[in-house]
């Protein structure tokens, strides 16, 4: 009887200890493709995955970085026609978004297109 009371007391005390949970931020899906359109006023981007598999519409986050070899890493330099790599996050609520955009190939300039 004494051990039963002791076991119940230990079980009761253990159930009241705080439990810590750590949240691991999910990583996005890495994709490469071509930017088809960009609207910087709404931060919306339309992106065609390599091989024409799928077209995605997403927004870039306020803290997004566009790595394109220039000192300024803001997404303001992102243009249609650029071949980029993105990490697409698809949250449960809200629009799909990206935080990191990496330039692979810049869009061809108007002069290059005129020479073809």
C-alpha positions in Angstrom: 0.0 0.0 0.0 2.9 2.3 0.9 4.6 1.7 -2.5 1.4 2.2 -4.3 0.9 5.6 -2.7 4.6 6.5 -3.4 4.2 5.4 -7.1 1.1 7.5 -7.4 2.8 10.5 -5.8 5.8 10.2 -8.2 3.5 9.8 -11.2 1.5 12.8 -10.1 4.6 15.0 -9.5 6.1 14.0 -12.8 3.0 14.9 -14.8 3.2 18.5 -13.5 6.8 19.2 -14.6 6.9 21.7 -17.4 7.6 20.2 -20.8 9.6 22.2 -23.3 9.0 21.9 -27.0 11.4 23.1 -29.6 10.0 24.2 -32.9 12.2 23.5 -35.9 11.6 25.9 -38.7 10.7 24.0 -41.8 13.0 24.5 -44.7 11.6 25.2 -48.1 11.6 23.3 -51.4 14.6 24.3 -53.5 13.8 25.0 -57.1 15.5 26.5 -60.2 13.7 28.2 -63.0 13.0 31.5 -64.7 11.2 34.5 -63.4 8.4 35.4 -65.7 7.1 38.5 -64.0 7.8 40.6 -60.9 5.7 43.3 -59.1 7.9 44.9 -56.5 5.0 47.0 -55.1 3.2 43.9 -53.9 6.4 41.8 -53.7 4.8 39.2 -56.0 6.8 37.0 -58.4 5.7 34.5 -61.0 8.2 31.7 -61.5 8.4 29.0 -64.1 10.2 25.9 -62.9 13.0 24.5 -65.1 11.7 22.4 -67.9 8.3 24.1 -67.9 7.1 21.8 -65.2 5.1 24.2 -63.2 4.4 27.9 -62.7 4.4 29.2 -59.2 3.2 32.5 -57.9 4.6 33.6 -54.6 5.7 36.7 -52.6 9.2 37.4 -51.3 9.4 38.1 -47.6 10.3 41.6 -46.2 13.7 40.2 -45.1 14.3 38.3 -48.3 17.8 38.3 -49.8 18.6 38.3 -53.6 22.2 37.0 -54.0 23.4 38.3 -57.4 27.0 39.4 -57.0 26.3 43.0 -56.0 26.8 44.6 -52.6 23.0 45.3 -52.3 21.2 42.0 -51.7 17.7 43.5 -51.8 15.2 41.8 -54.2 14.7 45.1 -56.0 17.1 44.0 -58.7 15.1 40.9 -59.5 13.8 41.1 -63.1 11.7 38.9 -65.5 13.9 36.6 -67.5 16.4 35.9 -64.8 17.3 32.2 -64.2 17.3 31.8 -60.4 17.3 29.3 -57.6 14.7 29.8 -54.8 13.7 28.2 -51.5 9.9 28.1 -51.7 8.0 27.9 -48.4 4.4 26.8 -48.5 2.8 27.7 -45.1 -0.5 26.3 -43.9 -1.9 29.9 -43.8 -1.0 32.7 -46.2 0.7 32.9 -49.6 3.7 30.9 -50.6 6.9 32.9 -50.0 10.6 32.9 -50.4 13.5 34.2 -48.3 16.5 33.4 -50.4 16.9 34.0 -54.2 20.1 33.2 -55.9 20.9 34.4 -59.4 22.1 31.7 -61.8 21.9 33.5 -65.1 20.9 37.1 -65.7 18.2 38.0 -68.2 19.6 38.7 -71.7 20.0 42.4 -72.4 18.1 44.1 -75.2 21.4 44.5 -77.1 22.1 40.7 -77.0 18.6 40.0 -78.2 19.0 42.5 -81.1 22.2 40.6 -82.3 20.4 37.3 -82.6 
